[in-house]
Amino acid sequence: MGGDNAPAAIVEGAAQAAREYGIEVLVVGLPARIQPLLDTHPGLRFVPATQVIGMDEPPAQAVRQKQDSSISVCARLCRAGDAEGWISAGNSGAVMAAALLIQGRIKGVERPALGSVVPTADGVAYFLDVGANVDSRPDYLFQFAQMGAVYAQRMLGRPNPRVALLSNGEEPGKGDELVRQTYERLSRAEINFVGNVEGKDIFAGKTDVVVADGFVGNVAIKMAEATAEFIFRTLRDEIPKSTPGLLGGLLIRPGVRRIRERMDWREFGGAPLLGIDGVAVVAHGRSDARAVKNAIRVARDSVENALVSNIREAVDKT
């Protein structure tokens, strides 16, 4: 029920995921809105909900007051073992609140983190936190690094992932007090910490995991998305303005399409909330059917790669 294109795009993406990945997908929402869409997608299983949490509602309060909201029902299905993971493109704060209040945190985790896979010069990297915690402490960032390293190992196939801290300079003494204290902790940790990186290095392939507090991470990731969209929109508008441009555009179109696919946030789907005792994936509010399908793929991969139990093991060691 959440997202700019809900519920039609959500149901379509769920149907695509069920077909392509060979998994059972449940869709949760208001019967009057969802049932007509299921007539063309009979392979989906429907679970009714009687309430919806709006994008502008206070997250924790809404989760407590609307216990039969689609978001809350999803979290309860996972807690009860009736589903192995859930995704939502709705109110991200409510997704976080429902996951915390209903599924709970992994024991020992101070704060859950929200990460994002980003394209790099030689593949992809994992960037966290991108918005779950706007006020962080060194302990939080230390655990973000641990959980990000597990994600890179299990989901990206990096056996000994390089972990870096986002700062305003590469030198150890750079950054605010939060960054400097976190640097000291990571320097002594049993983790492949490669030091500080600057914003320009996020996409350069210098590291597998980039750690930041949620405020900085959210600003950085949204600016990166907007920059990519601006570049491609400008190319689309400017190239056809002349005959040479039209001809050149035809020649470079396949290459531009491949570049766009590498940078398209819809291909990465969604981001699992790391530290939650279960799989909960936050999808972009603008998700279309393709983005929803890929978010479901992220949830499936998180389950198949035992992401939660591996994070629990890493935290237990500390």
C-alpha positions as CSV (number, residue, x, y, z in Angstrom):
1,M,0.0,0.0,0.0
2,G,3.0,2.3,0.2
3,G,4.9,4.2,-2.4
4,D,4.2,6.7,-5.2
5,N,3.0,3.9,-7.6
6,A,1.1,1.7,-5.1
7,P,-0.6,-0.6,-5.2
8,A,-0.5,-1.4,-9.0
9,A,3.3,-1.3,-9.4
10,I,3.8,-3.2,-6.1
11,V,1.5,-6.1,-7.2
12,E,3.1,-6.2,-10.7
13,G,6.6,-6.3,-9.2
14,A,5.5,-9.0,-6.8
15,A,4.2,-11.1,-9.7
16,Q,7.4,-10.6,-11.7
17,A,9.4,-11.7,-8.7
18,A,7.3,-14.8,-8.2
19,R,7.7,-15.9,-11.8
20,E,11.3,-15.1,-12.3
21,Y,12.7,-16.3,-8.9
22,G,10.4,-19.2,-8.3
23,I,9.4,-18.1,-4.9
24,E,6.0,-17.6,-3.1
25,V,5.2,-13.9,-2.7
26,L,2.5,-12.6,-0.4
27,V,0.9,-9.2,-1.0
28,V,-0.6,-7.4,2.0
29,G,-3.1,-4.5,1.8
30,L,-6.6,-3.3,1.7
31,P,-8.9,-5.9,0.0
32,A,-10.9,-3.3,-2.0
33,R,-7.7,-2.0,-3.5
34,I,-5.7,-5.2,-3.9
35,Q,-8.2,-7.9,-4.9
36,P,-9.0,-6.5,-8.3
37,L,-5.3,-6.5,-9.2
38,L,-5.0,-10.1,-8.2
39,D,-7.4,-11.2,-11.0
40,T,-4.5,-10.8,-13.5
41,H,-1.9,-12.2,-11.1
42,P,-3.4,-15.4,-9.7
43,G,-0.1,-16.8,-8.5
44,L,0.2,-14.4,-5.6
45,R,-1.1,-15.0,-2.2
46,F,-3.2,-12.3,-0.6
47,V,-3.1,-11.3,3.1
48,P,-5.6,-8.6,4.1
49,A,-5.0,-5.6,6.2
50,T,-7.6,-3.0,7.4
51,Q,-5.3,0.0,7.9
52,V,-2.6,1.9,6.0
53,I,0.2,4.1,7.4
54,G,0.5,7.3,5.4
55,M,3.8,8.9,4.4
56,D,3.3,11.9,6.6
57,E,2.3,10.0,9.8
58,P,4.7,9.9,12.9
59,P,6.3,6.4,12.4
60,A,6.4,4.9,15.9
61,Q,3.1,6.4,16.9
62,A,1.4,5.1,13.7
63,V,2.8,1.6,14.2
64,R,1.5,1.5,17.8
65,Q,-2.0,2.9,16.9
66,K,-2.5,1.0,13.6
67,Q,-1.7,-2.5,14.6
68,D,-3.5,-3.9,11.5
69,S,-1.7,-1.7,9.0
70,S,-0.1,-3.4,6.0
71,I,3.4,-2.6,7.4
72,S,2.6,-4.1,10.8
73,V,1.0,-7.2,9.3
74,C,4.1,-7.8,7.2
75,A,6.4,-7.6,10.3
76,R,4.1,-9.9,12.2
77,L,4.1,-12.5,9.4
78,C,7.9,-12.6,9.6
79,R,8.0,-12.7,13.4
80,A,5.5,-15.7,13.3
81,G,7.6,-17.5,10.7
82,D,4.8,-17.3,8.0
83,A,7.2,-15.3,5.8
84,E,10.9,-15.2,5.7
85,G,11.3,-11.5,4.7
86,W,9.3,-8.5,3.8
87,I,9.7,-5.3,1.7
88,S,7.9,-2.0,1.6
89,A,8.1,1.2,-0.5
90,G,6.0,3.0,2.1
91,N,6.8,5.2,5.0
92,S,10.5,4.2,5.7
93,G,10.3,5.4,9.3
94,A,7.3,3.2,9.9
95,V,9.1,0.2,8.3
96,M,11.9,0.8,10.7
97,A,9.6,1.2,13.7
98,A,7.6,-1.9,12.8
99,A,10.7,-3.9,12.4
100,L,12.1,-2.7,15.7
101,L,8.9,-3.0,17.7
102,I,7.6,-6.3,16.2
103,Q,10.6,-8.2,15.0
104,G,13.1,-6.7,17.5
105,R,16.9,-6.1,17.2
106,I,19.6,-8.7,17.2
107,K,20.9,-9.0,20.7
108,G,23.9,-6.6,21.2
109,V,23.0,-4.3,18.3
110,E,22.8,-0.7,19.4
111,R,21.0,0.7,16.3
112,P,19.9,-0.9,13.1
113,A,21.4,0.6,9.9
114,L,20.1,1.1,6.4
115,G,22.6,0.5,3.6
116,S,22.7,1.0,-0.2
117,V,24.6,-0.8,-2.9
118,V,26.4,1.8,-5.1
119,P,28.1,1.4,-8.4
120,T,31.9,1.8,-8.5
121,A,34.7,1.9,-11.1
122,D,35.2,-1.9,-10.8
123,G,31.8,-3.2,-9.5
124,V,29.8,-2.2,-6.5
125,A,30.3,-1.2,-2.9
126,Y,28.0,-1.1,0.2
127,F,27.3,2.3,1.7
128,L,25.7,2.7,5.2
129,D,24.0,4.3,7.1
130,V,21.9,6.1,4.5
131,G,19.2,7.4,6.8
132,A,18.2,5.1,9.6
133,N,20.1,7.1,12.3
134,V,20.5,10.9,11.9
135,D,22.3,11.1,15.2
136,S,25.0,8.6,15.8
137,R,27.8,7.7,18.3
138,P,31.1,6.0,17.7
139,D,29.6,2.7,19.0
140,Y,26.9,2.8,16.4
141,L,29.4,3.5,13.5
142,F,31.6,0.7,14.8
143,Q,28.7,-1.7,14.5
144,F,27.7,-0.3,11.1
145,A,31.2,-1.3,10.0
146,Q,30.8,-4.8,11.4
147,M,27.4,-5.3,9.8
148,G,28.5,-3.8,6.5
149,A,31.4,-6.1,6.3
150,V,29.1,-9.1,6.8
151,Y,26.8,-7.8,4.1
152,A,29.8,-7.4,1.7
153,Q,30.9,-11.0,2.5
154,R,27.5,-12.7,2.2
155,M,25.7,-10.6,-0.4
156,L,28.6,-9.2,-2.5
157,G,31.0,-12.2,-2.3
158,R,33.9,-10.3,-0.8
159,P,35.9,-12.7,1.4
160,N,37.8,-10.0,3.2
161,P,36.0,-6.8,2.5
162,R,37.8,-3.5,2.8
163,V,36.0,-1.1,5.2
164,A,36.5,2.7,5.1
165,L,35.1,5.6,7.0
166,L,33.7,8.6,5.2
167,S,35.4,11.8,6.2
168,N,36.6,15.2,4.7
169,G,40.1,13.9,4.2
170,E,42.1,10.7,4.1
171,E,44.4,11.5,7.0
172,P,43.7,9.8,10.3
173,G,43.1,13.1,12.1
174,K,40.5,14.4,9.7
175,G,36.8,14.6,10.4
176,D,34.6,15.7,13.3
177,E,34.8,14.2,16.8
178,L,32.5,11.4,15.8
179,V,34.6,10.4,12.9
180,R,37.9,10.7,14.8
181,Q,36.7,8.5,17.7
182,T,35.3,5.9,15.3
183,Y,38.6,5.8,13.4
184,E,40.4,5.0,16.6
185,R,38.0,2.1,17.4
186,L,38.1,0.7,13.9
187,S,41.9,0.9,13.8
188,R,42.0,-1.6,16.7
189,A,39.2,-3.9,15.5
190,E,39.5,-7.3,13.9
191,I,38.3,-5.9,10.6
192,N,40.0,-5.0,7.3
193,F,39.8,-1.2,8.0
194,V,41.5,0.8,5.3
195,G,41.1,4.2,6.8
196,N,39.2,7.3,5.7
197,V,37.8,8.0,2.3
198,E,36.5,11.2,0.9
199,G,33.2,11.7,-0.9
200,K,34.9,11.4,-4.3
201,D,36.2,8.0,-3.4
202,I,32.8,6.3,-2.7
203,F,32.4,5.4,-6.4
204,A,36.2,5.0,-7.1
205,G,36.4,1.3,-6.1
206,K,38.9,2.0,-3.3
207,T,36.8,0.1,-0.7
208,D,34.0,-2.5,-0.4
209,V,32.2,-0.8,2.5
210,V,31.8,2.9,3.2
211,V,30.6,3.8,6.7
212,A,28.9,7.1,7.7
213,D,26.4,8.4,10.1
214,G,22.8,8.4,8.8
215,F,22.5,12.2,8.3
216,V,25.7,12.5,6.1
217,G,24.9,9.2,4.4
218,N,21.4,10.2,3.4
219,V,22.5,13.5,2.0
220,A,25.3,11.9,0.1
221,I,23.2,9.1,-1.5
222,K,20.4,11.4,-2.5
223,M,22.8,13.8,-4.1
224,A,24.5,11.0,-6.0
225,E,21.1,9.7,-7.3
226,A,20.0,13.3,-8.3
227,T,23.4,13.9,-10.0
228,A,23.1,10.7,-12.1
229,E,19.5,11.6,-13.1
230,F,20.5,15.1,-14.0
231,I,23.4,14.0,-16.2
232,F,21.2,11.5,-18.2
233,R,18.3,13.9,-18.4
234,T,20.6,16.6,-19.8
235,L,22.1,14.2,-22.3
236,R,18.6,13.2,-23.5
237,D,17.6,16.9,-23.9
238,E,20.7,18.3,-25.5
239,I,21.9,15.6,-27.9
240,P,18.9,15.7,-30.2
241,K,19.2,19.5,-30.7
242,S,21.4,19.2,-33.7
243,T,21.8,16.8,-36.6
244,P,25.4,15.7,-35.6
245,G,24.0,15.2,-32.1
246,L,21.2,12.9,-33.4
247,L,23.7,10.8,-35.4
248,G,26.1,10.6,-32.5
249,G,23.3,9.8,-30.2
250,L,22.4,6.7,-32.3
251,L,26.0,5.5,-32.2
252,I,26.5,5.9,-28.4
253,R,23.0,4.8,-27.4
254,P,23.9,1.2,-26.5
255,G,26.9,2.4,-24.3
256,V,24.8,5.0,-22.6
257,R,22.1,2.4,-21.9
258,R,24.7,0.1,-20.2
259,I,26.0,3.0,-18.1
260,R,22.5,4.0,-17.1
261,E,21.7,0.4,-16.0
262,R,24.8,0.4,-13.8
263,M,23.7,3.6,-12.2
264,D,20.0,2.9,-12.0
265,W,18.8,2.7,-8.4
266,R,15.9,0.5,-9.5
267,E,18.4,-2.3,-10.4
268,F,19.5,-2.4,-6.7
269,G,15.9,-2.7,-5.5
270,G,16.0,-2.0,-1.8
271,A,18.1,-2.0,1.3
272,P,17.8,-4.5,4.2
273,L,17.7,-3.0,7.7
274,L,20.8,-4.5,9.2
275,G,20.6,-5.3,12.9
276,I,16.9,-6.3,12.8
277,D,16.2,-9.9,14.0
278,G,14.7,-10.8,10.6
279,V,14.8,-9.6,7.0
280,A,13.1,-6.3,6.4
281,V,13.9,-4.4,3.2
282,V,13.2,-0.7,2.6
283,A,12.4,0.1,-1.1
284,H,12.5,3.5,-2.7
285,G,9.2,5.5,-2.4
286,R,9.3,6.0,-6.2
287,S,9.6,2.3,-6.9
288,D,8.1,0.9,-10.1
289,A,7.5,-2.7,-10.8
290,R,11.1,-3.4,-11.7
291,A,12.4,-1.8,-8.5
292,V,9.9,-3.8,-6.5
293,K,10.9,-7.0,-8.2
294,N,14.6,-6.3,-7.4
295,A,13.8,-5.4,-3.8
296,I,12.1,-8.8,-3.4
297,R,15.3,-10.3,-4.9
298,V,17.3,-8.6,-2.2
299,A,15.0,-10.0,0.5
300,R,15.4,-13.5,-1.0
301,D,19.2,-13.2,-1.2
302,S,19.3,-12.0,2.4
303,V,17.4,-15.2,3.5
304,E,19.4,-17.6,1.3
305,N,22.8,-16.1,2.4
306,A,21.8,-16.2,6.1
307,L,22.5,-12.5,6.5
308,V,20.8,-12.2,9.9
309,S,22.5,-15.1,11.6
310,N,25.9,-14.0,10.3
311,I,25.4,-10.5,11.6
312,R,24.4,-12.1,15.0
313,E,27.6,-14.1,15.0
314,A,29.8,-11.1,14.2
315,V,28.2,-9.0,17.0
316,D,28.4,-11.9,19.5
317,K,32.2,-12.1,18.9
318,T,32.6,-8.4,19.8
